[in-house]
Amino acid sequence: MALKTTKPKQNYIAGISLGVMGVGFAATLPFHDGSLGLRLLQGGFEAGLVGGLADWFAVTALFRHPLGIPIPHTALLPKNREKLTGAVISMIETELLRKESIGEKIRSIRIAELGLAKVREGVEAGSYNKAISAVLANVIQHMPVAEISRVLSQEIRQLADRLDEKWIIHRLMEEVTVRGYDEKLLDLVLERAQDWAARIETRDMLGRIGIEQIQQLKMGGLMQFAVNAFIGYLSEDKLGDMIQNFILGHIINYKDPDNPNRAKLLALLHAELREAVDRPGFLEEVRGAKHRLLDQWVSEDKIEGYIQGMLNRAGQFVMSNEFHTKWLNPFLLKLLGNLEGSPERIQQGEEWIQRQIIGFIEKHYSKIGALVRENLDKLSNEELVTFIEGKVGRDLQWIRINGAICGFLVGVVLSAVRALV
């Protein structure tokens, strides 16, 4: 422990005052039978020298042996060091830093309200933005992406395995029917079929295929002759028109909501779908398709890539001004507003903070005295004396100065009395 060992300026002043008294006494000693003024000065210097020496001895005896001579009842501070340490500790514990006074002082301070006001001031000034963003960015940066991806992939697969495919398909069919999606889908198919059937190239294709199919018919006798005559009468265009009109007519009929054939077609489709669910191998195909999709879209590598990309964007976002102005500061201000608008919560927080601080002080209060003793015990006697002299030596040295001056004045008065008598 570094201490200032330079003697205070008053040490030199006190020495000078004692020296002046000694020189004055020596200088006036030959004139003890001289004039009244010289006798008064001699008496003053003599008494001042005695008073200065006496006070020098008294002050010095507090800290060390005067002139190094082990005179009894001197060097009081080193000899009574343990008592001094105990007195200092007792004074601190019983007077200066009593547990009760500390607790009362803590209870008189509205720590929670002061803290909230300070936090609001910092939030409004944006003082915490960079620090909070840095913490969030650091958390995001150190997220265990691989572990999260593995757990998430497992959870998705377990969830998919627990799904009842048959129940889901039936529910989907019910929803499709209730919401009329089946009719909308049928109308869409009929619309596309009508667009396709109305094309010229479709008519030509149908006529060509029709002629080819008729020509492939193999019949004997009169029937073959009739078929050949029919082919000779029809051309691809005519046959294509006939087939095209036939298809378009049926499509138009099926588009009519009141057409009974439309209702029969929808009923047939519903029946086929319900039967398809119960067919052997159908659910296995659905499960296989489900697992293929999972393998394609829910692999750990892909999930890890998705998460890493999201975290990279999140890390950049939390460092941006947009995050501060649109998200962080409004959130913090709203949170503070909710707390400030709830006196009960503030009081609860105040009591909790006070309990924690007072409990901490009570738990470690004995360490204050131990700490004071530990620090004092680290000092040698010389360091302790120098330390105390540095703090109170100024006043103690003035005792020496005042002793010399007062002694001088008393000596003058006594000499004057002696001369008068």
C-alpha positions, 0 to 999 in steps of 0.5 A: 500500500503506497503512502505519502511519507513526506512530512507536512509543511506544518512540521517545518513551521513548528520546528522554526517556531521552536528554533526561534524561541531557542535562539531568542532565549540564547540571545537574551540570556546575557541580558537577564539583568538588563532593561525591562524590555530585554527581561520581558523578552527573555522570559517570553522566549524562555517560557515559549521554549519550554512550552514548545518543547513540552508540546513537541514531546507530547505530540511526538510521544503519541506516534514514537519515542522522542529522540528514539529514547524508550521513555515510558508512556511514549509511542502510544499509537504503536503500543496501543495499535490493537486497541485503536483498530478495535475502536475504529471498527467499533465506531464504524459498526456502532456509529458510522455504518450501523445496519439500522441506519443503512437500512433506513437510508436505503428505504428512504430512496425510491430506487425503482422510480429513479431507475425507471426514470434513468432508463426512460431517459436513456431509451429516449436518447437511444443510449442503449440501442447499440448495446442491446443490438450488439447483445442480440446480434451476438445471441443470434450469431451463436445460435446452435443452428445445426442442433436446432435443424436436427431437432426441428427436422425430427419434430416435423417428421414425428408430426408427419408420422402421427398424421392420420392420412385417411382421416385427413383425406376424408376431411378434405373431401368434406371441406371440398364438398361443403365449400363447393370446390368440387363444382368449381373444379368441375366447371374449370375442367369443363371450361378448359375442355370446351376451349380445347374442343372449340379449336379448329385444330381440334376439329381437324384432329377429331375428323382425321382420327374418326376417319382412320378408326372407321377405315380400320373397321373390317366387316364382311359383305353388305356391311363393309359396302355400307361402311365404304359408302359412308366413308365416301360420303363423309370428309374429315371436316364433316366428321370433325364437325359432327364430333366437335359439336357432339362434345361441345353439346355435352360439355354445355349440358354438364355446365348447366347446374340443373342438369341431372347428368351433372349431379350424377357425374359429381356423385360418381366422382365423390363415390370414386374418391371415397372408394379410392381411399379404401383401396389396398395400397392407396394409403401406402402410396400417400405415405410414400409421397409424404416421405418423399416430400419430407426428404426433398423439403425437410432435410436437415441440410435444407432446414439448416440453410433456411435457419441460417439465412433467417439468422443472417437477415435477423442479425443484420436487421437488429443492427439497423436504424429501422430496428431501433426506431420501429421496433426496439425503442417503441417496445421499450417505451411501451414496456416502461409505460406499462410499468410506470402506469402500475404503482403496485408493480413499482412498489413491489419492485421497490420492496424487492430491491430494498430486501435484496440490498438490505439482505446482502448488507446484513449477510456481509455486514461483518465483513466491513469490520474484517476489511477495515482490520485487514487493511490496517493490519497490512500497514507497518507501524511506520506506515500507520504513523505516517498515514495518521500524521498525514491526515491529522498532523496539520492540527497536531503541529499547530499544537506545538506552534500554539504551545510556543506562542502561548508560552512566549506570551505567558512568559512575558506576562510572568516576567512583567509580574516578577519585575513589578513585584 
